[in-house]
Amino acid sequence: MTELGDASRSVLDRLRTYRAADAPTHGGRVLSYVYDSGSAELDELAAQAIRIMQPVNGLDPTTFGSVAAIERDLVGFARDLLGGAEEVVGSVTTGGTESCLLAVKTARDLWRAGGGEGTPRLVAPSTVHAAFFKAAAYFGLELDLVPVPASGAVDAGALLVRLGPDVALAVVSAPSYPFASLDPVAEVAAGCVEAGIPLHVDACIGGLVLPFADSLPAWDLRVPGVTSLSVDLHKYGYAPKGASVLLHRGRERLHAQYFATTRWPGYPVVNPTLLGSRSAGPAAAAWAIVQALGVDGLGDLAVRTLAATAALREAVDAIEGLRVVGEPVGPLFAVAADEGVEADARVDPHHWADAIRGLGWQLQLQPGLVQADGSRLPHTTHLTVTPVTEQVLPELTRAMVQAADEVRGLPPVTAAEAISALGGDVTAVLAGPLPERLAPLLALVEGLPPEYTERLLVRLLAGIVEPV
Ligand SMILES: *Cc1c(COP(=O)(O)O)cnc(C)c1O
């Protein structure tokens, strides 16, 4: 190792230089992507757990019994917290997207096994996470989106009328990512039971917080008819990225999730998840955190996060020209322009987000959307609140007020303005550095045909990682 001494130092220095350009992962200044428990001790615990598991291959829990033990404990923990009885089983995946993909793949395979032929449908509210768009695309389902009212929560009846023999799975969120809307899980589940159609509850973001919130209608595995549920450990389980749990009601569903083949000259492949060889580190880190915190520790962090969320919502309510969208549930919410006041008193949420960014805070801009029935969901700015947020509440609130004052009355950017700012050529975004202000970029996303914007964004993102 000695001969590596200088090289190690210098490569790690380079890595630190790369990292220095990142958005800050700690300190509460980025209100999406990162879930900061605010505890350096928990971060260190996770790091040590990863270190211990570093050489292990999560591919084979028979060779590496530690992987089986960790998964057993994590699935058991999630099942108990989320109201699952003995018939609930599941597996640990690498993230929310993988959990959602596998819920869809499982449902598709069971639908086919039950005699389904042709293209199955996946029925979900317009607010469902994009992971289900990906799942439909990957696994050959037609995504049938149910428009939602202004509250963001789907109307159960509007979803249930779409059920039919070609529906392989219905999905609802607890809560949704864009607006933190809690879909009517029990009503939808009752209709699904009647129709004999499985129902997935996407609790990726809410699953470890909602159990500690007051007076919510039932939304988890206590509801009969919920056949699978996803919950992310790398969100409000504070684990490093790469850990989520997918629970199924009934072993038959879990078995349908697996891929197995003995028809090649190599080792028998029996995989519950998409990857083959995989890291056991993030799952081990999640395990360590869950073991150390227990339900009480997680609950304490959740309650503090919910209190910080309530304080921020109140702050938004007090800002003229802004409003909180719908009736958000859990540690997140979206902010829209208040159409109830005169245009010159309104605050465009994207200009607001750009102004806050100038003050050192990163909120997430979300485009507006015209739904299938022609109704419009407004463009918004999203805040995901974490335990660390309580430490920065006064500062953040001040920034929110100041940013609103800076941009009040400024009309939203139109797609036409955004295009002319690019000299009339949208592809100019590919040439320059990423724009300082995001409002014009979001205006393009909202205003141009999605097929076009999606291709453009692919070129932009692929370009970023091209070797020079
Ligand atoms: C985060 C999230 C997902 C996807 O999870 P990733 O971990 O980012 O892959 C799915 N559904 C909801 C509601 C989420 O918030």
The ligand as an SDF file (V2000), in Angstrom:
LIG
                    3D

 15 15  0  0  0  0  0  0  0  0999 V2000
  -38.7240    9.3320   -4.4060 C   0  0  0  0  0  0  0  0  0  0  0  0
  -39.9850    8.7200   -4.8650 C   0  0  0  0  0  0  0  0  0  0  0  0
  -40.0030    7.6390   -5.7600 C   0  0  0  0  0  0  0  0  0  0  0  0
  -38.7710    7.1580   -6.4980 C   0  0  0  0  0  0  0  0  0  0  0  0
  -37.7350    6.9400   -5.6720 O   0  0  0  0  0  0  0  0  0  0  0  0
  -36.1890    7.0080   -6.0150 P   0  0  0  0  0  0  0  0  0  0  0  0
  -35.6580    6.5550   -4.7170 O   0  0  0  0  0  0  0  0  0  0  0  0
  -35.8270    8.4190   -6.3390 O   0  0  0  0  0  0  0  0  0  0  0  0
  -35.8970    6.0760   -7.1170 O   0  0  0  0  0  0  0  0  0  0  0  0
  -41.2170    7.0580   -6.0360 C   0  0  0  0  0  0  0  0  0  0  0  0
  -42.3410    7.5290   -5.5040 N   0  0  0  0  0  0  0  0  0  0  0  0
  -42.3730    8.5880   -4.6740 C   0  0  0  0  0  0  0  0  0  0  0  0
  -43.6870    9.0640   -4.1180 C   0  0  0  0  0  0  0  0  0  0  0  0
  -41.1970    9.2280   -4.3340 C   0  0  0  0  0  0  0  0  0  0  0  0
  -41.2120   10.2940   -3.5380 O   0  0  0  0  0  0  0  0  0  0  0  0
  1  2  1  0
  2  3  1  0
  2 14  2  0
  3  4  1  0
  3 10  2  0
  4  5  1  0
  5  6  1  0
  6  7  2  0
  6  8  1  0
  6  9  1  0
 10 11  1  0
 11 12  2  0
 12 13  1  0
 12 14  1  0
 14 15  1  0
M  END
$$$$
